[in-house]
Amino acid sequence: MKKALAVSLIAFLCVGAAALYAKDSHDGKITSIDMDAKSIAVAGEHDMTWTIYWNETTKVKDAKVEDLKVGDTIRFDVKKDKDGKMWATEIHRTAKAAM
């Protein structure tokens, strides 16, 4: 009985730790970029909108942050800080804005 309880407790803690450190991924279209605030407003499906922030640890694939434009479609992974601010851990441009 004690062994089963110990195994269950370990499994529960592992699942909890994985959920805590899981990345939150989203797709959307850039609606505005504020280079001074280092933020990007993104509109997604179902009227979802996000404001994401980047810093020197953010990985940007297939472009630089300076190359991103309003209208580009991106996929991004974020982590929320204690204040609920969404920090991009990775940004990937999936489509350039139509000219």
Secondary structure, 3 states (H helix, E strand, C coil): CHHHHHHHHHHHHHHHHHHHHCCEEEEEEEEEEECCCCEEEEECHHHCEEEEECCCCCEEECCCHHHCCCCCEEEEEEEECCCCCEEEEEEEEEECCCC
